[in-house]
Amino acid sequence: MSDGAERQEVAARRPLGDTRGVREGDVIENVARNFARQPAKESSLAMIERARNLRTGTVQKMQAGKQRIPPVGAACLDF
């Protein structure tokens, strides 16, 4: 954002009738507040680890699901 936009944001958050001017410190505090709301970016190593965990979990769930399914024709062998 530009300096003017930051100043407008600070002024908009103030109560009606507040005639104080927007100082440089107010603008810097507003910029810091806006940056604090931004989510932290994930590092590439963290992203790779998350993908590996997702893949491992998916494989394990698929294997567990296949173990529960009776083999084809198993019901026909019971006489």
C-alpha positions as CSV (number, residue, x, y, z in Angstrom):
1,M,0.0,0.0,0.0
2,S,1.0,3.6,-0.4
3,D,1.7,6.1,2.4
4,G,-1.6,7.8,1.6
5,A,-3.6,4.5,1.7
6,E,-2.0,3.6,5.1
7,R,-2.9,7.1,6.5
8,Q,-6.5,6.6,5.3
9,E,-6.7,3.2,7.0
10,V,-5.4,4.7,10.3
11,A,-7.8,7.6,10.1
12,A,-10.7,5.2,9.3
13,R,-10.0,3.1,12.4
14,R,-10.1,6.2,14.7
15,P,-13.4,7.3,16.4
16,L,-15.6,9.9,14.8
17,G,-14.6,13.4,15.7
18,D,-10.9,12.5,16.4
19,T,-9.1,15.3,14.8
20,R,-5.5,14.2,15.5
21,G,-3.2,14.1,12.6
22,V,-1.8,10.8,11.4
23,R,1.8,10.7,12.3
24,E,4.6,8.6,10.8
25,G,4.6,6.3,13.8
26,D,0.9,5.6,13.3
27,V,1.6,4.6,9.7
28,I,4.5,2.3,10.7
29,E,2.3,0.7,13.4
30,N,-0.4,0.1,10.8
31,V,2.1,-1.4,8.3
32,A,3.4,-3.7,11.1
33,R,-0.2,-4.7,12.0
34,N,-1.0,-5.5,8.4
35,F,2.2,-7.7,8.0
36,A,1.4,-9.5,11.2
37,R,-1.9,-10.7,9.7
38,Q,-0.1,-12.3,6.7
39,P,0.3,-16.0,7.0
40,A,3.9,-17.3,7.3
41,K,5.2,-18.7,4.0
42,E,6.1,-22.4,4.1
43,S,9.7,-23.3,3.4
44,S,10.4,-25.7,0.6
45,L,11.7,-28.3,3.1
46,A,8.5,-28.1,5.1
47,M,6.4,-28.4,2.0
48,I,8.4,-31.5,0.9
49,E,7.9,-33.0,4.4
50,R,4.2,-32.3,4.3
51,A,3.9,-33.9,0.9
52,R,5.8,-37.0,2.1
53,N,3.6,-37.4,5.1
54,L,0.5,-37.0,3.0
55,R,1.8,-39.7,0.6
56,T,2.7,-42.1,3.4
57,G,-0.7,-41.7,5.0
58,T,-2.5,-42.2,1.7
59,V,-0.5,-45.4,1.0
60,Q,-1.2,-46.7,4.5
61,K,-4.9,-46.0,4.3
62,M,-5.1,-47.7,0.9
63,Q,-3.3,-50.8,2.2
64,A,-5.5,-51.0,5.2
65,G,-8.6,-50.6,3.0
66,K,-7.5,-53.5,0.8
67,Q,-7.0,-55.8,3.7
68,R,-10.7,-55.4,4.7
69,I,-12.0,-56.5,1.3
70,P,-12.5,-60.2,1.1
71,P,-11.0,-61.9,-2.0
72,V,-13.2,-62.3,-5.0
73,G,-14.9,-65.7,-4.9
74,A,-14.2,-66.3,-1.2
75,A,-17.9,-66.3,-0.5
76,C,-18.5,-69.0,-3.1
77,L,-16.0,-71.4,-1.5
78,D,-18.2,-71.8,1.6
79,F,-20.5,-74.8,1.0
